[in-house]
Amino acid sequence: MENLRLPLGQWVEALVDFLGDVLGWLFDAISSVLGAVYDGLEWLLVSPPFWAIIIVFAAFAFWVKGWKLALGTALGLLLIVLVDQWEAAMDTLALVLVAAAIATAISIPVGIWAARNDHVSRVVRPVLDFLQTIPAFVYLIPAIVFFGVGAVPGMIATILFALAPGVRLTELGIRGVDAEVVEAGQAFGATPGRILRQIQLPLALPSIMAGVNQIIMLSLSMVVISGMVGAGGLGGEIVRALGRINIGLAFEAGISVVMIAMILDRLTSAFADPDRSRRVSKARSARDKQDAAGSVSRIPVAG
């Protein structure tokens, strides 16, 4: 019994080496694409003066929710500027936005597929359990092996770590739509695609947006850990503070992460607000009525 040991680690290492040899070209292509997208978004956030970025985010927050969220967004970003963490925060924000966008683009279609197919749901569920329960640091090791050191392995690890709640909450939202509403759509001859677009997705939007919110929050938490593999940004600042036992730097970088998390949380939560959906629908209906009235007034009268 002393020599009884399952060489699982050796098998995994052999698999990783095999994938690196066979799919090295694919990993290089993915690294190039993600690196280019990240560099472009980082340049877009860092190059303009900080006050211009603050105005853009405040205006977007005002459009989404109102003046209170706009004021809170502006004050939160101004605090980041005052603690001299602006460029690091923008690096982190770029990484989070890219990783969260990719995780969302993967998780929502997979969640819809799982909601519409029980066989897919049974296969996806244990995979999601694995992704959610494995320690976060474990994601970094294969990411470094396949993609080297820098922002790209941090993004890959963040995507894998964050996509599980998006799949689960999308599936939950689609399955939670009242069956009678779906049957009514079928009775009127709607195709499955139209039922999905016009009935299931709108009714499941709060649950889906909650999943997107969780993706962003998990992305932020993983981005800090990704600082250990050279991802930079606020994660790199925290790692540097940890190496120097610099409490002040750690607190400044940490509070900057909190500000970004609060702003992104409020923005994504606002999109799932039913009151906002009703306001947008009313504004759209009023605009359509005005367009219709204008069209009628332009009709020439005979005589």
Helices and strands as residue ranges (DSSP letters): H 8-22, H 24-46, H 50-64, H 67-82, H 86-116, H 118-133, H 136-147, H 151-175, H 179-187, H 192-195, I 196-200, H 201-226, G 227-229, H 233-244, H 247-271, H 274-297
